[in-house]
Amino acid sequence: MKSIKTQSIVVVLIITLFWSCSNNVSNDPAPTGEGNNRREILIHWVDNIIVPSYQRFETKLDVMVAKGQDFTNTPNNQTLLALRTAWVEAYVEWQKVEVFEFGAADRYALRTFFNIYPADVNGIMANINDPTANLNIPAAYARQGFPALDYLINGSGTDDNAILAFYTNHADAAKRKAYITTLLTRMSEMIDNVIAYWNKNEREAFISKTGLDIGSSMGLAVNAYVLHYEKYIRSGKIGIPAGATANSAGVAHPETVEAYYKKDISLILTQTAHQAAVDFFNGKNVTTGENGLGFKAYLNAIGAKDNSSGKDLSSIINDQFTVAKGKIDLLPPDFFQQINTDRSKMIDAFTEMQKAVRMIKVDMTSAMSITITYTDNDGD
Amino acid sequence: MYKLANFKTLALAALAFSIASCNDDDDAPVNLRSSIDYNTLTPTTAYSKTFVDASGATTVDFSEGATRLKMFQALNYYGTSNIAANTHIDAAQFKKLYSNTGNPFTDISTATINVKGAELNSASVQLKDATAASWSATEANKVRSKVESLFDQIDVVSNSLSQTASAGKAGKIGSYLVDEKGIEVLQVIQKSLIGAIQLDYINNVLLDKGLQVDNTTPHAGVNYTELEHNWDIAYGMLTLNPIFLEGSTDATRATVEFGLGSYVWEYNKGAYAKIYPAYLKGRAAIVNNDRTEIQAQATFIRTELEKAVATSAFNYLEKWRTGQNDQERVHAIGEAIGFIYALRFATIAKADAAFSDNIITGLTGSANGFWDIDIVKINTAKDAIKAKFNL
């Protein structure tokens, strides 16, 4: 009996060994032609698009931090206007990197700390009074980043004099200035972290996961890209404020526009974000300005066609992006006012963007054999 | 005489030969059944009809496993239906359902559940003694006590069904009932039991020690061997369907599955379609008394069921990350905590109670639990699961 048991154990061990061997093999597929091509795309994204875009953003962010210091050191009309200008420039540049919410940015949940709006004004005031408040938890997302700064430098008073008084002529003035400093420092540190994480940890892992499965880099990037276009550009910037989404049931919420307190930059933020999504689709190298490896090149390489017209799917998608851009370009700088007077132009833009969503979310992903993993709501 | 002597010699020779062959073949007996060619099995081969005795009668009886699975459905339904109706949850009733005492089960008929109370009440099996059944009595009792303490807890929390929850305050967030730390207790119960009952009993009892049993003679009064029966219980505890996930695609689940079975489809896309064929092949290997193949299929099933639980935990942590409001986040964490608890039964990956408990403490051990969770805590938990299960 003993020998029988020993034999069984040996058999089990052999099976186990064999099993783990075959597992390793399937987890580490030999580089194939397509895998190699995808690796080239991933490298191009990281080296020529993502990291340089973050560096450009960091430059603008650094200016904003410096102007913020000037303002908190000496709050006056001049420093306020300088901070505002730097805030607008950094906010516009942010739109070019928000699309990269995968890899390092996903790990740090970057978007949630930079651009969740509308700002939670009560929460901001509560945090000003409690400098130890935890800024990392979800409840604090809308109390920081660009939207919180929007309130603090554009909305904390009815005019510039009142805003300056908010920081000079009040018992809590010091705490209020300190909160601006806290937010700016935090943004600066987070961008440092994200850039460092791409460079040190993420790059190699990212460019080596060349498959198309759910955990692959292409799978994660496509999901993040489509989610960004659908939820954060189409719905966040246009659909929800204009009451155009299915969930909003026709009720407009103009108070939820991006840059609600500054007001006249909603358009440029949207235009910039939309262009960044188009550029990423076309693999545009941010340094040379030339289109390169990306979704377009990949779709062309695998011969993806539009079913009805037989045209290249990438051309159809680019054409639709152009139509959507045309509708966005018809909008005025101030979405808040536009929604309050005539929201039909906003809805037109939403409708064309929705057509683009269908193309990238359904046609593009099915051509690429990528599974969309995000859902609107949990089934149970 | 001559003939007799000759016969004796022959008989002796035959006896000697058969002893010799016994020695050579270890304990391989003459197979009870006609062997089955593995190549004849397909993903839609019927289970019950394929495994029959000499008279053509099926040797398959899923009822013991299926009864436990239905009890699990009924127990879960007691919680979900009360929360949906905003009615109080009674810990005593939960405990009766758990231990099948005092005729606790009633008829339930919904789109996804169909149980007859009388059938379950009269059954000789229960959930409590099948909980952590692969562990020593002392360790198993800790898990059973933990489950019953969760029943006590949800009883108290359900007093707050009309409240809106916030940090330090029990109540509802959307449709989800949470305790004062923001933990959705019912999800913790449900997902912990997926681990403690389904995963542990299938993997670590039936498909482990349960394989080291007799396969030569039918049980008294039935036409199947103990080994055949153990394999069939292991199937019955995963699914109530004749063919697990029949006709399902990555995008659409075509069968109604409950508990572990539904999460295998949802979060183990690489293997869900291979589970039923593995059950079939392993069962055929039992018919063939092919120990190597039985073990291979058992190991495959165990590995992939564990992986489904691990990826479920991982994905619900991710859903906290992508959740757009407290309702979505609170539900994600309730699910995640339960699945992480369940991972202590993932013996192939060598997870244990300490592994699970450390992750849970890291996530929700602070004063306000869920309400204190941030991306760093989520990443720490995800990294631990990823490393352990090689995701």
Interface residues (C-beta under 8 A of the other chain):
Chain A: I4 Q7 S8 V11 V12 I15 T16 W19 N23 N27 D106 R107 Y108 A109 T112 N134 N136 I137 P138 A139 D213 I214 G215 L227 T371 Y374 N377 D378
Chain B: D26 D27 D250 K269 G270 R291 T292 Q295 A296 T299 F300 T303 K319 R321 T322 G323 D326 E328 R329 H331 A332 W371 D372 I373 D374 I375 V376 N379 N390 L391
